[in-house]
């Protein structure tokens, strides 16, 4: 049957003149069945879009279900989405383009079953979109299976004996659920059974769209609709069933309307100039002029450190400082925290590699320098140190000194010393002083003093870090 | 000092911003959460949007919506989260939407663990979603590449209207290395196809549905042509000391860093090993591997992976029986040691 719309009613401008995207010969007729509510709701929406003058800035997200092809008809921007995901797709679109008008159009299986989370979350965030929800209590597109809104006792192809609440639960009332949320500004359930109800729906459609135009937030209009094909009824029987049965469970009405009370929220996106980028990205110090630019030693240099102890001793920071200092000397460096299988055994540790060649594996298996601040770490890593390497340990925290005689062993009560300076947290910088002294041929201690506050930016520790570094450096000068 | 010592995950965020990415949609998961956290911190500062989605499914569909507008946008997750995103990824590929997806891989299957594994190769490179699609897949192995390849990913995504994946393991994400940041990108390709909510783009439709089998076949053929062009033009591969190598090691991501150390150590002992590191996993460096497979002096290929042997299949397809292709892998999030890898190579040398 071909319905000659243009002879009966004027088509809204927001509908295409002919439905070319349908791809069949009936370019004036919709793909919807007689008695289906989609066509009426489409028309009400299209008229409202035209009347508000928002056709160019409107984007319609169509769902999966019978209205998957809404883009056949709406002469607006169109996005077709995955089953149930229209509110998420709409969220992404609207966030990317806040000046647009975004309509998410969904059916009951799409919105209340597979997409129940997406709709609740979009509503709860108060996304600046308008959702139109066709509730016809059945899956139309796939051939009449049970929907989350199918009534108890209603027969469908997957509830051949009627929906049984003990098996499938009860029909879900989405408008009532959405209305309990804080963010939505407007929630109404309408129907399309007669001229009076269509007029009500028309008003609701306009109110919901107007709310978005005025930047008020999320609005939701549920429309009870007939599905004579799915229900195996004539269009007239379908209307009667909505009136006498469906609308008695899904009561029409306004469930929430706070449009007037809510303030308009206009999102303005300000794009910074390219010059501001590095600053905004926390890397502006790159442009800082440096008064000390150390040069690396010529020849083959590499250092592999394992730094280990309890969490909270600042050992990952110590590794970070050493790696930064080496980077400042134009060496290749890598820093790897204990991660994955390395975390076994309860010690916090990091691997630092320094080389004048490209660094391969970042994990240090055989350190040239081992720094340890607790006993389990010493036990774990002592035997890994290369012959001729160095072990620096906190002799105040580790009562059994390393037993290796083929490595250089430096023990000092770094934590106690730091405590005397005013903070045990500075123990790591005392160790830094020791390490800097040992590597004074490689690393400029003047540079380290300059760069330290630029690496550890917390101003509260600038002074004590410098003091601790000097303490370690002097200690090494005297005792090593 | 014109470099910053920074974690790979943080380098991804900054690379994205420099590439002009404006929208980030994500869901927390270890070991990728730093990308979401870094984005939450920095995106609002450049007039962009960070949104923590309700789920991975929400996030990937938000990406679909944002990408439809033509804006540069990104999401990041880790293996189980990527599995959840697969539906959306198939739709993105079908609708030809440019976007960047970061996968900081972890141990599986199932909940697995948070340690570095490369078990996502098949789901990312071969397509974990339904349909005849391909993703462009980049596999960085340093913090610098986490920045640079993220920027490249946006460029390639736009150029081919194709979702592009940065696939790195947790080690690359957690490791800090010096990164030199490039200047921000200021000119972007025109996207005439995008739905921009303007009069000029009102006709545009973003969709992956096509009921007519003939038309859907045409669409699929068009996609395959695009993938063929990508295979022709966008291969990136690092060859390390491989010119005169008799034994070719092959690995990507963190494994390639280990293999680089192995090559250096074995070369120092006079063993002629070299490394082929695919930087693009799709397009796979077929021609490069093919050329080595034809070389007389090449004895065998040795593929190392942190999985049950996934990329090795692609190497075998290219080598096609001309040379032995051997595989060694660790799973569960374990990294092999340098010694372990060397011993495996030595064993293979003796046996072949």
Interface residues (C-beta under 8 A of the other chain):
Chain A: X21 X23 X55 X56 X57 X58 X59 X61 X68 X71 X75 X76 X77 X78 X79 X80 X81 X82 X85 X88 X89 X90 X91 X92 X93 X94 X95 X96 X97 X99 X100 X101 X117 X118 X121 X269 X270 X271 X272 X274 X277 X278 X280 X281 X282 X283 X286 X290 X293 X320 X323 X324 X327 X328 X332 X333 X334 X335 X336 X337 X339 X340 X341 X358 X359 X360 X361 X362 X363 X365 X451
Chain B: X1 X2 X3 X4 X5 X14 X17 X18 X22 X23 X25 X31 X42 X45 X46 X47 X48 X49 X51 X53 X54 X55 X57 X58 X59 X61 X62 X63 X64 X65 X66 X67 X68 X69 X71 X73 X87 X88 X91 X95 X113 X114 X115 X116 X170 X171 X174 X175 X176 X177 X178 X181 X183 X184 X186 X195 X196 X197 X198 X199 X201 X202 X204 X205 X206 X207 X208 X209 X211 X212 X215 X257 X258 X259 X260 X261 X262 X264 X333 X334 X335 X337 X338 X339
